Amino acid sequence: MSKVYGIDIGTSTLKISQKDVGVVYNQKNVIAVFDKKKIIATGDEAWAMDGRAPSEIEVIHPVHSGVLAELKKMTEMLDIVFEKIGEEHGKMTGQEFLVAIPSYATEVERKALVDLVAATSVKPKRIRVVDRPIADAVGVGINIRECFGTIIVDVGADTTEISVVSLGGIVVSRMLNFGGNRMDESIISAVRKDYNFLIGRKTAEQIKNTLGSANDPSDDEITMMKAFGRDIISGLPGSIRVDSSFVYFTIQEHLQIIAETVRNILEHCDPEISLDILESGMYLTGGASGIKDFDRLLAGITGLKVTKCPKGSESVAVGLELIAENQKLDFLAEKYEMMQIM
C-alpha cells in the first residue's frame, strides 16, 4: 500500500505526518551551513547553534512569514529530513505528498511550495495542496463536510491566520503579519529599555512561553524566572529576574489586536454563519496559541466558547494525515490538485 505524507512548512517549525502513523517529524525549521556551502545540522540541532556559532557557520531560517526565502537550502534540508524519516519509517521515494498552503499565499508562492517538494530526491509520485485553515479545522476535530460555520484562529510564528470555514471551504480569512516572533521581539526591546540588559531570541521565547499571559496577574499570582544575557552598561554577562506582570504588559497589545480582529470578522459575518459560530465556538491553534489565558481573553471579547488545542503547533500536520486516511475527505486535496509528477 502506498504511503501518503503531509507537510506543513512553517516559519518556525517543520512538521511532517504520515498516513496511519501520525506526526513523524516536528522540529525547528532551521539550517546550519558551514562555509556557505555544506549543511552540517538541521532542525533542533541547528536551532541550538543559533547565537552560538562561529563566523564560518551560518544559521539560516529558510522561511519568512510562511513564504520560502531560501529555496535551494530548503530543498537540501528536506532531503536530509526525508532520509532521517526513511531510516525509521521506510523510504519515502515515489510516494504521494499533501502540502499545506497558507490561504493568503499568491499563486507564485503556492507553486513555489509545490516545486520545493517536487525538487527533492524522493521524487514524489503526486503532490496535492490543501489550504492550511482547512487542514487546521480537520486537525482539531471539526467535521469539515458539514454545512456549519466555524472560526479558527491560528497564531503562528510570523503570521496569525483567522478563518471561518464551512462545507470544506473558506468563507472568509484574514491574515495579520505578526505572531509569536513579534512578541519575542517586544520582550527583547522591553528588557533592553527597562533593565539595560540584552537577551537573545531563545531567551525571549522562553520568557514568553513560561511567563506570558493574556490577563494581568494579581500580586499573589505573579511568577518570576531568571533570564541570562549581557548587561549593556558594563558589557559583562549576567542575569536578571523577570516577572509575569512585566511580560503581560509587554505582549498584551499584540494579543488585543488579534482579539479585536476576530471580533471584527465576526461583526461582518452573515447571520446564518454567526448562528453557527455561536453554537460551535472558536478554536485556538498554532505554535504561539499556548499563552496562558489567551482563550479567556478571546472568550471575554467575543462572548464565544473558545477551545484551545493542546497540540496547536501540530494541528495542520494532523489534519493532513486525517485527510489522507479518510476517502470522504479526499476532495479537500483533490480540488486544489496542481500537478502530476511523472
N, C-alpha and C positions, 0 to 999 in steps of 0.2 A: 504494500500500500504506500502511495506517495506521501511525502511529508509536506506540510504547509507551515511556513514561518511568518510571523507578524513582526514588523519592525517599526518602532517608534523612535525616530531620530530627534531627540530633544536637545535644547540648548545646553542644559546642564548634564543630563544623563542619556545614555543609550540603552533602550530596553528591547529585548528580543524574546518573543514567545514561540512555542512550538505546539502545533496541534496535538491534543491528547496528552500533553506533558505539562504545559504551563509556562511561566516565565523562566527562561533558561539563562538569561543574561540581564543584569541591571547594574551598570557601573557608570562612573563619571565619563562624560563624552570629552575626553582629553587625550592628547597625544604628546609624548616627549620625543623630540628629534635631536639626534647628535650631529653636529657639524652641518646642519641644514639639509641633511641627506637621509640618514638612517633612522628609522623609528626604533627606539630602544625600550619604550614602555607605552602601554595604553591603559585606559580606564582608571581605576582607583590607584594603581601603581604610579601612573603618570601624574595624577592629581596630587599625590603625596610629594612629588618633586616640585610642584609649583611654589615659587618663592624661595626655594632652597637650592635650585640647580645652578651649577657654574655657567659661565658665559657661553661655553660651547654646546650646552644643552638648552634647547628652546622648548618651552611648554606651550602647546597650541590648543586653543579652543576652536574647533573647526566649524561650529555652528553658532551663528549670532541671531537672536530673535527668531529662532525656528528656521532660518534660511542658511543654506550652505555658503560658507565663506572660503573653505579650503577643500575644493573638490578632490584634487589628487591625493592629498594626505588622508582625507576621509575614506577614500576608496581603499588605500593601503591599510588603514586601520580596520575597516570591515573585513578585509582578507584575513588579517591576524585574528580578529574576534571569531569569524566563521570557522577558522581552523581549530581554535580552542573549543568551541561548541561541538565541532565534529568529533573531536577526540573523546568527548563524554557521551554524546547523543547520536553519533553516527554521521557520516559525511553528508554535507548539505548540497552537493553538486546536483544540478539538474532538477531542483525542486521548485515548488511554487512559493511566491512571496506576496504578502499583503503589506503595503506601505501606508502608514498613517500620514495624512496631508493636512496641514493647518487650513482652516476654512478661508483664511484671508490670503493664502498663497496665490500668486499670479500663475498663469499658465506656464510661464517660463520657469518659475520656481517649482511648480508641480512636476514638470518634465525633468528638471534637474535632479530631483529626488529619485525618480524612476531610473534615469540614466545612471545615477550613482550605483544603485543595486545591480543594474544590468552590466555595469563595467567590472564587477568583482569577478574573482577567479572561479566562483562556484557556478557560473553560467546558468542562471535561473531558467527554468522551463517556461514560466509565465510570471508576469508581475502585474498585480492589480492594486489599485489605490482605494482607500477608504478615508473619508473626512474624519478628522480627529474627534469632533464633537459626537459623531455617530458611534465611533469605537468607544469613546468615553461612556456614552449612555449605555451601551451593551455591557461594558465592563463593570459598571456599578449596579447592574441588575435590572435595568429598565426594559420593559417589553416594548422594544422599538417599533414593532409591527402594528401596535395599537394606534387607533385614531385618538390619541390622548397626548396633549402637550405637556412637556416637562422642561424645566430650566436647569442647565448645567453650568457651573462656574468652575473653570479650570485655571488655577493660579500656577503658572509655570515660573521658570527662572527669569526670562526676559519679556514674557508676554502674559496677559490674562485674557482668556477667551470665554466670553459669556454667550451661551447659545440656548435658544428654545428649539426643541426637536419634537417631531411628531410624524408618524407614518413613515419612518425610515428616512426622513429628510430634515433639513434645517429650515425652520420657519424664519428665524431671524438670528443673526450672530453679530457680535461686536467685539473688537479686539482693542485692548489697552496695551500700549507699548512699554509696559513695565511689569515686573513680577518680583520674585524673591530677591533677585540680584540688586534691584534698586533699593530695597530695604536694607540689604547688607551695606551698600554704598552710603546710605544715610547714617547707619550706625558708625561706620568708619569716620565720616565727617563730624558727627556729633561728639565722638570720643576725642577727636583731634581738637575740636573747638573748646569743649568743656574741661578736658583733662590735660591738654597739651601733650597728648600721648598718641602714638601711631600704632595701629593694629593692621593686620593683613586681612584678606578676604575670607580666609578659612576661619579665622578667629571671629570675624563679624558674623559669619554664617552660624557658627556655634553659639554665639550670644543670642542671635535671633531664635534659633531652634530651642535653646534652653530657657531663655527668659522672656521671649516675645509673647505678648498678649494683646488682644483686641479690647480689653477692658482695663481701666486704670486700677491696679491692685490697691486694696486698703493697706493700712500700716502693718497689720498683722499677717497680710498675705505676701508682702514683699520678700522676694528671694534674691540672692546675690551669687555671683561667680567671679573667680579671679581670671583676668584676661592678661595675656603676656604680649609684650611688644617693645617699643622703644620710646623713651622719654625724649620729647622734642627739644627741651631746653638743655638737658645735659648731654643728649645724644647717646645715652647708655641704655642697654637692655634693662627692662624692669617689668613690673606688673601693677595693675590697678584692680579695684573691685567695682564691678558694675552691678546695678540693681535693676529689678524688673520694671520699676516705675520709670526709670530713665529710658529703658528700651521702649516702653509703651508710648511715651511722648515722642520718641524718635520715629516710630513707624506708623503711628496712628493715622497720619494724613493719607498715606498710601492705602490703608485698609478702608478708610472712609470713602476715598474716590471709587474703589471697587464697589462698595456697598451702594453708593449713590448711583453708579452706572447701572447696577442691577435694578434698582428702583425705577430708573428712567426707562429701561427696556420694558419693565412690567407695565408702566403707565401708558405705553404705546402699543400694547398687545391687543388683538381683537378680543371682544368679550368672551367668546367661546373658549379661546385659549386661556384667558385669565381664569375662567372657572376651573379648567383642567389643572392649572398650576396651583390654584388654591387647594385643590384636593391632593395632588401628588407632592407638592412641596418643591424644595430646591435641593440639588445635590452639589456638594462642595468637594472638589477633587484637585489633583495637580500636586507637584512636589512641594509647593510653598503653602499648601492649604492646612497644614497641621498646626498653625499658630493657635495657641490657646485662646479659646472663647471667640474665635473668628466666626463660628457658626452662630453663636449667640448674638453677635453684632448684626449679622445678616438677618437673623430672625427678628431682632428688635426693630430694624429699619423697614423691613418688608412685611412683617406680620405672617410670614410663611414658616412652615416646618422645614428645618434645614437638616439634611443628612450629611455628616462629614464622613467621607470614605476612609476606612482605616489604612488602606494602602493606596493613597491617592496618586502617588507617582507611577504606579503600575496599571492604573485602570485602563489606559488606552491599549497597552500591550495585552492585557487580559481580554479586552473587548475584541481585539483582532483574533485571538485564539478561539474565542467563542463563535465568531463569525465563520472561521474556518471549520469548526466542528459541526455546526448546525446548518443543514442544507436549506432550511427555511429562512436563514439569514444571508444566504449566498448572494441575493440580489443587491445587498448593501455594497458589495465589492464589484459585482458584475456591471452595475450601472456606471461605474467610473473606470471601466477597463480601458486601458490606453494603448497597450501594445502586446504583441505575442513574440516571445523570443524564439528564434529558430535555431 
